[in-house]
């Protein structure tokens, strides 16, 4: 993969696979996949794909999901504008497989943005900010985050999982940039992170004793935490701190869906 510049057309992978036959969100709203839940009058997957396809720096868009019928249900005729990638038994395995297939496409290797189908509020401002920061660095992997104070100021009652690094409290934004082939090494490590993503202690412990000690003693700033993680995994990973509360709002619970509906209603009024 190339490192990219301001003229780079990014490939994008959208993770849309089911969380299993007992996914409470899918069951609650009567759909086979959470990505088919409607917010603002359209399936979340359709909303994310429309945002991506209309951005000037986005080229090919791929969707990782169990079968193409899900894409057709969400996108209708627009399903022909995206590429289907068969999801595997975990998110890391699905991403790795899709990245390797993308590198074999006719336009070859290139940077890949990874996001999720439940990122219903993803917009051009977020993409502009994230991609601008990504293109200004030689890091292998970039991870989108938002600070707790920004999120809680906008949505004081929102229930989020925050990681605390010294004076930094952050929440994930479900946007990742894989700029180099070396960045794929993080996918071997992702499984443990995914399993423990709601448990900050276990999440940090996965990065080794030095990172855990720094975390427990409050000595790990956000930048230091990423530096320690990079050393552990063997990549150069950096955070991109987004100044948008909406960037950290995904739809994991009914309360999240209600919040997204309210936000979209205000935006469209």
ZIGIKA-V552755 format. One record per residue. N is the residue number from 1. RES is the residue in three letters. SS is DSSP state (A for helix, B for strand, O for the rest). PHI is phi in radians with two decimals (* if undefined). PSI is psi in radians with two decimals (NA if undefined). Layout:
# ZIGIKA-V552755
N,RES,SS,PHI,PSI ; N,RES,SS,PHI,PSI
This chain:
# ZIGIKA-V552755
1,UNK,O,*,2.47 ; 2,UNK,O,-1.46,2.86 ; 3,UNK,O,-1.39,-0.45 ; 4,UNK,O,1.54,2.76 ; 5,UNK,O,-2.54,-2.97 ; 6,UNK,O,-1.13,-0.33 ; 7,UNK,O,-1.69,0.00 ; 8,UNK,O,-1.14,2.34 ; 9,UNK,O,-1.62,2.00 ; 10,UNK,B,-1.42,2.42 ; 11,UNK,B,-1.47,2.61 ; 12,UNK,B,-2.29,2.42 ; 13,UNK,B,-2.03,2.18 ; 14,UNK,B,-1.86,2.13 ; 15,UNK,B,-1.49,2.07 ; 16,UNK,O,-2.32,0.19 ; 17,UNK,O,-1.16,2.70 ; 18,UNK,O,-1.19,2.68 ; 19,UNK,O,-1.65,0.37 ; 20,UNK,O,1.87,2.95 ; 21,UNK,O,-1.15,-0.29 ; 22,UNK,O,-1.92,0.46 ; 23,UNK,O,-1.05,2.01 ; 24,UNK,A,-1.08,-0.58 ; 25,UNK,A,-1.22,-0.79 ; 26,UNK,A,-1.08,-0.74 ; 27,UNK,A,-1.12,-0.76 ; 28,UNK,A,-1.05,-0.65 ; 29,UNK,O,-1.83,0.19 ; 30,UNK,O,1.18,0.66 ; 31,UNK,O,-2.22,2.85 ; 32,UNK,O,-1.34,-0.53 ; 33,UNK,O,-2.32,2.47 ; 34,UNK,A,-0.99,-0.59 ; 35,UNK,A,-1.13,-0.23 ; 36,UNK,A,-1.60,-0.09 ; 37,UNK,O,-1.11,2.33 ; 38,UNK,B,-1.48,2.34 ; 39,UNK,B,-2.28,2.34 ; 40,UNK,O,1.06,0.48 ; 41,UNK,O,1.53,0.09 ; 42,UNK,B,-2.56,2.68 ; 43,UNK,B,-1.01,2.51 ; 44,UNK,A,-0.97,-0.73 ; 45,UNK,A,-1.04,-0.73 ; 46,UNK,A,-1.11,-0.70 ; 47,UNK,A,-1.10,-0.78 ; 48,UNK,A,-1.12,-0.80 ; 49,UNK,A,-1.12,-0.72 ; 50,UNK,A,-1.06,-0.72 ; 51,UNK,A,-1.09,-0.77 ; 52,UNK,A,-1.16,-0.84 ; 53,UNK,A,-1.15,-0.40 ; 54,UNK,O,-1.63,0.05 ; 55,UNK,O,-1.61,2.36 ; 56,UNK,O,-1.14,-0.40 ; 57,UNK,O,-1.71,0.04 ; 58,UNK,B,-1.73,2.27 ; 59,UNK,B,-1.77,-1.89 ; 60,UNK,B,-1.30,2.46 ; 61,UNK,B,-2.10,2.20 ; 62,UNK,B,-2.02,2.66 ; 63,UNK,B,-2.19,2.20 ; 64,UNK,B,-1.70,1.97 ; 65,UNK,B,-2.74,2.94 ; 66,UNK,O,-1.16,-0.68 ; 67,UNK,O,-2.63,2.76 ; 68,UNK,A,-1.20,-0.38 ; 69,UNK,A,-1.06,-0.57 ; 70,UNK,A,-1.11,-0.73 ; 71,UNK,A,-1.12,-0.76 ; 72,UNK,A,-1.13,-0.67 ; 73,UNK,A,-1.12,-0.72 ; 74,UNK,A,-1.33,-0.73 ; 75,UNK,A,-1.82,-0.32 ; 76,UNK,A,1.09,-2.31 ; 77,UNK,A,-1.10,-0.44 ; 78,UNK,A,-1.26,-0.12 ; 79,UNK,A,-1.08,-0.39 ; 80,UNK,A,-1.26,-0.16 ; 81,UNK,A,-1.58,-0.07 ; 82,UNK,O,-2.17,2.85 ; 83,UNK,B,-1.84,2.36 ; 84,UNK,B,-1.56,2.30 ; 85,UNK,B,-2.18,2.17 ; 86,UNK,B,-1.13,2.11 ; 87,UNK,O,-1.28,2.66 ; 88,UNK,O,-1.88,-2.79 ; 89,UNK,O,-1.45,0.01 ; 90,UNK,O,-2.70,2.79 ; 91,UNK,A,-1.08,-0.80 ; 92,UNK,A,-1.04,-0.76 ; 93,UNK,A,-1.12,-0.68 ; 94,UNK,A,-1.14,-0.76 ; 95,UNK,A,-1.13,-0.81 ; 96,UNK,A,-1.04,-0.80 ; 97,UNK,A,-1.09,-0.77 ; 98,UNK,A,-1.16,-0.71 ; 99,UNK,A,-1.06,-0.71 ; 100,UNK,A,-1.18,-0.65 ; 101,UNK,A,-1.22,-0.68 ; 102,UNK,A,-1.07,-0.65 ; 103,UNK,A,-1.15,-0.35 ; 104,UNK,O,-1.63,-0.07 ; 105,UNK,O,-1.11,2.92 ; 106,UNK,O,-1.10,-0.46 ; 107,UNK,O,-1.56,0.07 ; 108,UNK,O,1.26,-2.79 ; 109,UNK,O,-1.25,2.76 ; 110,UNK,O,3.06,2.95 ; 111,UNK,O,-1.17,2.57 ; 112,UNK,B,-2.24,2.25 ; 113,UNK,B,-1.64,2.31 ; 114,UNK,B,-2.02,2.27 ; 115,UNK,B,-2.48,-3.04 ; 116,UNK,B,-2.16,2.70 ; 117,UNK,O,-1.24,-0.30 ; 118,UNK,O,-1.62,0.19 ; 119,UNK,O,-1.50,1.14 ; 120,UNK,O,-1.18,-0.32 ; 121,UNK,O,-1.73,0.10 ; 122,UNK,O,-0.94,2.29 ; 123,UNK,O,-2.46,3.10 ; 124,UNK,A,-1.15,-0.59 ; 125,UNK,A,-1.07,-0.75 ; 126,UNK,A,-1.10,-0.80 ; 127,UNK,A,-1.11,-0.75 ; 128,UNK,A,-1.02,-0.85 ; 129,UNK,A,-1.14,-0.83 ; 130,UNK,A,-1.09,-0.85 ; 131,UNK,A,-1.18,-0.58 ; 132,UNK,A,-1.10,-0.80 ; 133,UNK,A,-1.15,-0.71 ; 134,UNK,A,-1.06,-0.74 ; 135,UNK,A,-1.31,-0.21 ; 136,UNK,O,-1.59,0.07 ; 137,UNK,O,-2.29,2.75 ; 138,UNK,O,-1.70,0.21 ; 139,UNK,O,-1.08,2.71 ; 140,UNK,O,-1.38,-0.71 ; 141,UNK,B,-2.33,2.33 ; 142,UNK,B,-2.12,2.43 ; 143,UNK,B,-2.16,2.18 ; 144,UNK,B,-1.38,2.31 ; 145,UNK,B,-2.41,2.81 ; 146,UNK,B,-2.34,2.53 ; 147,UNK,B,-1.34,2.56 ; 148,UNK,A,-1.03,-0.71 ; 149,UNK,A,-1.10,-0.60 ; 150,UNK,A,-1.24,-0.75 ; 151,UNK,A,-1.14,-0.84 ; 152,UNK,A,-1.26,-0.48 ; 153,UNK,A,-1.15,-0.69 ; 154,UNK,A,-1.37,-0.70 ; 155,UNK,O,-2.36,1.33 ; 156,UNK,O,-1.06,-0.39 ; 157,UNK,O,-1.75,0.03 ; 158,UNK,O,-1.20,2.38 ; 159,UNK,O,-1.68,1.92 ; 160,UNK,O,-2.19,2.71 ; 161,UNK,O,-1.63,2.05 ; 162,UNK,O,-1.90,2.46 ; 163,UNK,B,-1.77,2.37 ; 164,UNK,B,-1.92,2.14 ; 165,UNK,B,-2.20,1.73 ; 166,UNK,O,1.06,-2.13 ; 167,UNK,O,-1.53,0.00 ; 168,UNK,B,-1.68,2.17 ; 169,UNK,B,-2.06,2.17 ; 170,UNK,B,-2.38,2.79 ; 171,UNK,B,-2.28,2.61 ; 172,UNK,B,-1.24,2.68 ; 173,UNK,B,-2.09,0.14 ; 174,UNK,B,1.00,0.64 ; 175,UNK,B,-2.33,2.28 ; 176,UNK,B,-2.38,2.47 ; 177,UNK,B,-2.04,2.07 ; 178,UNK,B,-1.73,1.74 ; 179,UNK,O,-1.57,-0.48 ; 180,UNK,O,-2.29,2.84 ; 181,UNK,A,-1.09,-0.57 ; 182,UNK,A,-1.05,-0.48 ; 183,UNK,A,-1.05,-0.39 ; 184,UNK,A,-1.15,-0.30 ; 185,UNK,A,-1.07,-0.47 ; 186,UNK,A,-1.19,-0.37 ; 187,UNK,A,-1.21,-0.49 ; 188,UNK,A,-1.18,-0.40 ; 189,UNK,A,-1.69,-0.33 ; 190,UNK,A,-1.10,-0.58 ; 191,UNK,A,-0.98,-0.78 ; 192,UNK,A,-1.16,-0.65 ; 193,UNK,A,-1.11,-0.76 ; 194,UNK,A,-1.10,-0.73 ; 195,UNK,A,-1.15,-0.53 ; 196,UNK,O,-1.93,0.33 ; 197,UNK,O,-1.16,-0.31 ; 198,UNK,O,-1.72,0.06 ; 199,UNK,O,-2.15,1.63 ; 200,UNK,A,-0.97,-0.66 ; 201,UNK,A,-1.09,-0.88 ; 202,UNK,A,-1.16,-0.61 ; 203,UNK,A,-1.08,-0.83 ; 204,UNK,A,-1.22,-0.66 ; 205,UNK,A,-1.04,-0.51 ; 206,UNK,O,-1.11,-0.34 ; 207,UNK,O,-1.59,0.08 ; 208,UNK,O,1.85,2.93 ; 209,UNK,A,-1.08,-0.74 ; 210,UNK,A,-1.07,-0.76 ; 211,UNK,A,-1.18,-0.71 ; 212,UNK,A,-1.11,-0.78 ; 213,UNK,A,-1.08,-0.79 ; 214,UNK,A,-1.10,-0.65 ; 215,UNK,A,-1.18,-0.83 ; 216,UNK,A,-1.17,-0.54 ; 217,UNK,O,-1.64,0.07 ; 218,UNK,O,1.26,0.31 ; 219,UNK,O,-1.62,-0.10 ; 220,UNK,O,-1.70,1.81 ; 221,UNK,O,-1.24,2.97 ; 222,UNK,A,-1.03,-0.77 ; 223,UNK,A,-1.13,-0.73 ; 224,UNK,A,-1.15,-0.68 ; 225,UNK,A,-1.05,-0.74 ; 226,UNK,A,-1.21,-0.60 ; 227,UNK,A,-1.13,-0.77 ; 228,UNK,A,-1.14,-0.72 ; 229,UNK,A,-1.11,-0.69 ; 230,UNK,A,-1.07,-0.76 ; 231,UNK,A,-1.10,-0.69 ; 232,UNK,A,-1.14,-0.74 ; 233,UNK,A,-1.56,-0.49 ; 234,UNK,O,1.61,0.52 ; 235,UNK,O,-2.34,3.00 ; 236,UNK,O,-1.83,1.86 ; 237,UNK,B,-1.98,2.45 ; 238,UNK,B,-2.41,2.62 ; 239,UNK,B,-1.48,2.64 ; 240,UNK,B,-2.08,1.91 ; 241,UNK,B,-1.54,1.95 ; 242,UNK,O,-1.52,2.38 ; 243,UNK,O,-1.55,0.51 ; 244,UNK,O,-2.14,2.08 ; 245,UNK,A,-1.05,-0.67 ; 246,UNK,A,-1.09,-0.38 ; 247,UNK,A,-1.14,-0.38 ; 248,UNK,A,-1.75,0.12 ; 249,UNK,O,-1.76,1.82 ; 250,UNK,O,-1.97,3.05 ; 251,UNK,O,-1.88,1.55 ; 252,UNK,O,-1.82,-0.39 ; 253,UNK,O,-2.40,2.81 ; 254,UNK,A,-0.98,-0.62 ; 255,UNK,A,-1.11,-0.60 ; 256,UNK,A,-1.13,-0.76 ; 257,UNK,A,-1.08,-0.75 ; 258,UNK,A,-1.07,-0.74 ; 259,UNK,A,-1.10,-0.80 ; 260,UNK,A,-1.07,-0.73 ; 261,UNK,A,-1.06,-0.72 ; 262,UNK,A,-1.15,-0.75 ; 263,UNK,A,-1.09,-0.78 ; 264,UNK,A,-1.15,-0.62 ; 265,UNK,A,-1.11,-0.71 ; 266,UNK,A,-1.16,-0.77 ; 267,UNK,A,-1.09,-0.57 ; 268,UNK,A,-1.63,-0.03 ; 269,UNK,O,-1.42,NA
